[in-house]
Amino acid sequence: MSDQNVPLSRRQILRDGLWTASLTACGAAGAALAALSRRDSYVWQINPHKCIGCDRCATHCVLSESAVKCVHAYSMCGYCDLCTGYFDPDPKSLDTGAENQLCPTGAIRRRFIEEPYFEFTIDEKLCIGCAKCVVGCSAFGNGSLFLQIRHDRCLNCNECAIARVCPSQAFVRVPSRQPYLMKDQI
């Protein structure tokens, strides 16, 4: 006897209906997970055009060593002999003595290139994010030194402790696919 002539029982209808519903639910769940994975996650970053160099990045980060570090936009730098981001920006007494260096930890390295040009690099391991160099560079220079949150150090707290106390509201959430705001690109 063939199965085509046998009438369907309620159990078979119910079992087939549940099977179809579970397959549909699995497909919908897979589609929802795919949509969530495509959605951007966000990370904290500092808008370098809003930052005023208030020193709170160094003192308010939940980490013992702040995740905020100074970076250098080489394309904007003038490679000056008397860099006001490296030396105390008082134009009357600007000289190359070590006592006149702004960075309290010696994180900025100065290397002679040719007269009268010098290259300045940041040793991020020594940088505490105090922004003294940023303020100096912005005051008399071209602003090639600025602060960024380094995401290999940042915990990406739901509510950033530095963002809460930032007087210029320079802390913003940016898509994690483009986590760095570069001063020469904004």
C-alpha positions as CSV (number, residue, x, y, z in Angstrom):
1,M,0.0,0.0,0.0
2,S,1.4,3.4,-0.8
3,D,1.8,6.3,1.7
4,Q,-0.1,8.7,-0.5
5,N,-3.4,7.1,0.4
6,V,-2.9,7.1,4.1
7,P,-4.6,10.1,5.8
8,L,-2.4,12.4,7.9
9,S,-2.8,12.2,11.6
10,R,-2.9,15.1,13.9
11,R,0.5,14.0,15.3
12,Q,2.1,14.1,11.9
13,I,0.7,17.5,11.1
14,L,1.8,18.8,14.5
15,R,5.3,17.2,14.2
16,D,5.8,18.6,10.6
17,G,4.6,22.0,11.7
18,L,6.9,22.2,14.7
19,W,9.8,21.0,12.5
20,T,9.1,23.8,10.0
21,A,8.7,26.4,12.8
22,S,12.0,25.4,14.4
23,L,13.8,25.6,11.0
24,T,12.3,29.0,10.4
25,A,13.3,30.2,13.9
26,C,16.9,28.9,13.4
27,G,17.1,30.8,10.1
28,A,15.7,34.0,11.7
29,A,18.2,33.7,14.6
30,G,21.1,33.3,12.1
31,A,20.0,36.4,10.2
32,A,19.8,38.4,13.4
33,L,23.3,37.3,14.5
34,A,24.6,38.2,11.1
35,A,23.0,41.7,11.3
36,L,24.5,42.2,14.8
37,S,28.0,41.3,13.6
38,R,27.8,43.8,10.8
39,R,26.7,46.6,13.1
40,D,29.6,48.9,14.2
41,S,30.9,48.7,17.7
42,Y,32.2,52.0,19.0
43,V,35.3,53.0,20.9
44,W,36.4,56.2,22.7
45,Q,38.6,58.7,21.0
46,I,39.7,62.3,21.5
47,N,38.8,64.9,18.9
48,P,42.2,66.7,18.5
49,H,40.5,69.9,17.4
50,K,38.5,70.1,20.6
51,C,41.2,69.0,23.0
52,I,42.6,71.9,25.2
53,G,45.4,69.9,26.9
54,C,43.9,70.2,30.4
55,D,46.0,67.3,31.9
56,R,43.0,65.3,33.0
57,C,43.8,62.4,30.6
58,A,46.9,61.7,32.7
59,T,45.1,61.9,36.0
60,H,41.5,60.5,35.5
61,C,42.0,57.4,33.4
62,V,41.0,54.2,35.4
63,L,44.3,52.6,34.4
64,S,47.4,53.3,36.4
65,E,49.1,54.3,33.2
66,S,46.7,56.3,31.1
67,A,45.6,54.9,27.7
68,V,45.9,58.4,26.3
69,K,49.2,59.1,24.5
70,C,50.7,61.9,22.5
71,V,51.1,61.3,18.8
72,H,52.9,63.3,16.2
73,A,51.5,64.2,12.7
74,Y,54.8,64.4,10.8
75,S,53.2,65.8,7.7
76,M,52.2,68.9,9.7
77,C,55.5,69.4,11.6
78,G,57.9,72.2,10.8
79,Y,60.9,70.3,12.3
80,C,61.9,73.4,14.1
81,D,65.2,73.9,16.0
82,L,63.3,75.5,18.9
83,C,60.1,73.4,19.0
84,T,57.6,74.8,21.4
85,G,56.1,71.3,22.0
86,Y,59.6,70.1,23.1
87,F,60.8,73.2,24.9
88,D,59.1,75.6,27.3
89,P,57.2,78.0,24.9
90,D,58.3,81.2,26.6
91,P,59.7,83.0,23.6
92,K,62.0,85.3,25.6
93,S,64.0,82.5,27.2
94,L,63.7,79.7,24.6
95,D,67.0,77.8,24.5
96,T,68.0,74.2,24.2
97,G,68.9,73.4,27.8
98,A,67.5,70.2,29.3
99,E,65.8,72.1,32.1
100,N,63.6,73.8,29.5
101,Q,62.1,70.6,28.2
102,L,58.3,70.4,28.7
103,C,57.8,66.7,29.0
104,P,58.1,65.6,32.6
105,T,59.0,62.0,31.6
106,G,61.4,62.7,28.7
107,A,59.0,61.0,26.3
108,I,59.9,63.3,23.4
109,R,63.1,62.5,21.5
110,R,64.9,65.1,19.5
111,R,67.2,64.1,16.6
112,F,69.2,66.4,14.4
113,I,68.5,66.1,10.7
114,E,70.3,69.1,9.1
115,E,70.7,72.7,10.0
116,P,68.2,74.1,11.3
117,Y,65.9,71.0,11.3
118,F,65.2,68.4,14.0
119,E,62.9,65.4,14.1
120,F,60.8,64.8,17.2
121,T,59.5,61.4,18.1
122,I,57.3,60.2,20.9
123,D,58.3,57.3,23.1
124,E,54.7,56.1,24.0
125,K,56.0,53.9,26.8
126,L,57.2,57.0,28.7
127,C,54.2,59.3,27.7
128,I,51.7,59.8,30.5
129,G,49.2,61.9,28.4
130,C,49.7,65.1,30.3
131,A,49.4,67.2,27.1
132,K,52.1,69.7,28.1
133,C,53.7,69.2,24.7
134,V,50.3,69.5,23.0
135,V,49.6,72.9,24.6
136,G,53.1,74.1,23.7
137,C,52.9,73.0,20.1
138,S,49.5,74.5,19.7
139,A,50.4,77.8,21.3
140,F,53.3,78.8,18.9
141,G,53.6,75.9,16.5
142,N,51.5,74.2,14.0
143,G,49.7,71.7,16.3
144,S,51.4,68.6,15.0
145,L,51.4,67.1,18.5
146,F,48.1,65.8,19.8
147,L,46.5,63.2,22.1
148,Q,44.9,59.9,21.1
149,I,43.5,57.0,23.1
150,R,45.6,53.9,22.3
151,H,43.1,51.0,22.0
152,D,45.6,48.3,22.8
153,R,45.7,49.8,26.3
154,C,42.1,51.2,26.6
155,L,39.5,49.1,28.4
156,N,36.8,50.9,26.4
157,C,34.7,51.5,29.5
158,N,31.0,51.9,29.0
159,E,31.4,55.4,30.6
160,C,34.9,56.7,30.2
161,A,36.2,58.4,33.4
162,I,38.2,60.9,31.4
163,A,35.2,61.8,29.2
164,R,33.1,62.6,32.3
165,V,35.6,65.3,33.4
166,C,36.8,66.6,30.0
167,P,36.0,70.3,30.1
168,S,36.0,70.7,26.3
169,Q,34.0,67.5,25.6
170,A,36.7,66.3,23.3
171,F,36.0,62.6,24.0
172,V,33.7,61.0,21.4
173,R,32.6,57.6,20.4
174,V,33.8,56.5,17.0
175,P,33.3,53.3,14.9
176,S,35.8,50.7,15.8
177,R,36.6,50.1,12.2
178,Q,38.2,53.7,12.2
179,P,39.3,54.1,15.8
180,Y,41.8,56.9,15.3
181,L,41.1,60.6,14.6
182,M,44.2,62.0,13.0
183,K,44.6,65.8,13.2
184,D,45.8,66.2,9.6
185,Q,42.8,64.1,8.3
186,I,39.9,65.9,10.0
